[in-house]
Amino acid sequence: MLPSDIIWRLRERLTELQSLCEESINELHPKKNMDLISSIEECERLCRTQLNIMNRIAKRY
């Protein structure tokens, strides 16, 4: 497997996870589930950070 294939797979999975986080937030009650929403938002930010890292390394491969 080539490095570009691995990068592509990781980016796909991270994008899926980011979408799942966004969809999950939309399904929760803003006040009743505020702590859960906050945690999911943090996970979504981490996904964005990981995607940015993978996008930067993708330029090399």
Protein Blocks (a to p, Z undefined) as FASTA:
>chain_A
ZZklmmmmmmmmmmmmmmmmmmmmmmpcfklmmmmmmmmmmmmmmmmmmmmmmmmmmmmZ
Z
